[in-house]
Amino acid sequence: MYLDPRVTTAVKVLVVGPFGVGKTTYIGSLSEIVPLRTEEEITEASEGYDDLSNMPDKTTTTVAMDFGRRTLNEQLVLYLFGTPGQERFKEMWEELSRGALGALVLVDPDRLDEAFPVLDLVEKFGLTMTIGVNTKDGMPKYDLDEIREALHLPDEIPVVNVDARDQQSSAKALITLVQHLMSTLV
């Protein structure tokens, strides 16, 4: 699928979050093209770095980025760049953040403490953000106001539930980010 010549606006958006939160799955569920993935097998080299205790079935990890595309309407296409979640790959974030207008920050409600370094980087790079609470099983576990309070977020940052495996749920989270971006650009 080639870019429609009627498209007048292309926007770069980051999909960020801690290790194993669902960024690759999110982009895969939403992209209208086959996503570019830089997944590699998790090896013994990650021992001591990557905590797999909550993810016993996880066998791969993103080592550079994921890339997908989603056309919202005839004039607007979004380029989705997923960042690696591990601290040792944070240099990739600086490169990927160049030219990005905003970030969807995926968080795991059971591992909110892991979101703080991610939120710090998003703020450091000056990106407008929306928080996507990945429900994974489709059922919200916590009230969104509780998540906002736990993450110390101001009221103007949208916080939404998302199931990264579900295209419709993922699209709603992305639309929330786009609406938030549009409100901050006015």
C-alpha positions in Angstrom: 0.0 0.0 0.0 1.5 3.3 -1.1 0.8 6.7 0.5 -2.3 8.3 -1.0 -1.3 11.6 -2.8 -4.3 13.2 -1.1 -2.6 12.8 2.3 -1.6 16.3 3.4 -0.4 15.6 6.9 1.9 12.9 8.2 2.5 12.7 12.0 5.2 10.8 13.8 4.0 9.3 17.1 6.0 7.2 19.6 4.6 4.2 21.4 6.7 3.9 24.6 6.6 2.0 27.8 8.5 -0.3 30.1 9.9 -3.7 29.0 7.1 -6.2 28.2 4.2 -3.8 28.4 2.8 -4.6 24.9 4.3 -2.0 22.6 5.0 -4.5 19.7 1.6 -6.0 20.2 0.0 -2.6 20.1 1.6 -1.6 16.8 0.9 -5.0 15.3 -2.8 -4.7 16.2 -3.2 -1.2 14.7 -0.9 -1.0 11.7 -2.4 -1.1 8.2 0.9 -2.4 6.9 2.9 -5.3 8.0 4.9 -3.8 10.9 8.6 -3.6 10.8 9.9 -5.4 13.9 13.3 -5.7 15.4 12.5 -8.6 17.7 15.3 -10.9 18.9 15.3 -13.9 21.1 15.9 -13.2 24.8 19.2 -14.8 25.7 21.3 -15.4 28.7 22.9 -12.0 28.0 19.7 -10.4 29.3 20.0 -12.1 32.7 20.3 -9.5 35.4 18.9 -6.8 33.1 15.4 -8.0 32.1 13.0 -9.1 34.8 10.8 -11.9 33.3 9.2 -12.9 36.5 5.8 -11.4 35.5 6.2 -12.6 31.9 7.2 -16.3 31.9 6.0 -16.8 28.3 8.0 -13.8 26.8 10.7 -15.1 24.5 11.6 -12.1 22.3 12.3 -8.4 22.9 12.6 -5.3 20.7 16.2 -4.3 20.2 15.8 -1.2 18.0 12.2 -0.2 17.1 8.9 -1.3 15.8 7.3 0.7 12.9 3.7 0.8 11.7 1.4 3.1 9.9 -2.2 4.0 10.4 -4.3 6.3 8.1 -7.0 8.1 10.1 -8.6 9.9 7.2 -7.8 11.0 3.6 -5.6 13.8 4.9 -3.9 12.3 8.0 -1.6 9.4 8.3 0.2 8.5 11.5 3.6 6.8 11.6 4.0 4.7 14.7 7.4 4.1 16.2 7.7 1.7 19.1 10.7 2.1 21.3 12.6 -0.7 23.2 11.5 -0.9 26.8 14.9 -1.6 28.5 17.0 1.0 30.0 20.1 -0.1 28.1 18.4 0.9 24.8 17.3 4.4 25.9 19.8 6.0 23.4 17.3 4.8 20.7 14.6 6.9 22.3 16.5 10.2 21.6 16.9 9.2 18.0 13.3 8.1 17.6 11.9 11.1 19.4 13.3 13.5 16.8 10.3 14.9 14.8 7.7 13.1 17.0 4.7 15.2 18.0 3.6 12.9 20.8 3.8 9.6 22.7 1.3 7.0 23.7 2.8 5.7 27.0 1.7 2.1 27.7 1.7 1.1 31.3 1.0 -2.1 33.1 -1.3 -1.4 36.1 0.5 -4.1 38.1 4.0 -2.6 37.4 3.4 1.2 37.6 6.7 1.8 39.3 8.4 0.8 36.0 6.6 3.7 34.2 8.4 6.5 36.0 11.7 6.3 34.0 9.6 6.2 30.8 7.5 9.3 31.9 10.8 11.1 32.7 12.1 10.5 29.2 8.9 11.6 27.5 9.0 14.8 29.5 12.8 15.2 28.8 12.1 15.1 25.0 9.1 17.5 25.3 6.5 15.1 23.9 2.8 15.5 24.5 1.5 12.3 26.0 -1.5 10.1 26.6 -1.3 7.2 29.0 -2.7 3.8 27.8 -3.3 1.4 30.7 -2.9 -2.0 29.0 -5.6 -4.2 30.4 -4.2 -7.3 28.7 -7.2 -9.4 29.6 -9.7 -6.7 28.4 -10.9 -6.0 31.9 -9.8 -2.9 33.7 -8.3 -3.7 37.1 -8.1 -0.2 38.5 -10.0 3.0 38.2 -8.2 5.4 35.9 -8.2 8.2 38.5 -6.3 5.8 40.8 -3.7 5.2 38.0 -3.5 9.0 37.4 -2.9 9.6 41.1 -0.3 6.7 41.4 1.6 8.2 38.4 1.4 11.8 39.7 -0.1 13.0 36.5 -1.8 16.4 36.0 -5.5 16.4 34.9 -4.7 17.5 31.4 -2.9 14.3 30.5 -5.4 11.8 29.2 -5.4 8.3 30.8 -7.3 5.6 28.9 -7.7 1.8 29.1 -6.4 -0.1 26.2 -6.1 -3.8 25.2 -3.0 -3.8 23.0 -4.2 -6.9 21.3 -7.5 -5.4 20.1 -7.5 -3.1 17.1 -10.6 -1.2 18.1 -9.3 -0.6 21.6 -5.9 0.4 20.3 -7.5 2.8 17.8 -9.4 4.5 20.6 -6.2 5.1 22.5 -4.5 6.5 19.5 -7.4 8.8 18.7 -7.3 10.1 22.2 -3.6 11.0 21.7 -4.4 12.7 18.4 -7.2 14.7 20.0 -4.9 15.7 22.9 -2.2 16.7 20.4 -4.7 18.8 18.5 -5.9 20.5 21.7 -2.3 21.4 22.6 -1.5 22.8 19.2 -4.4 25.3 19.2 
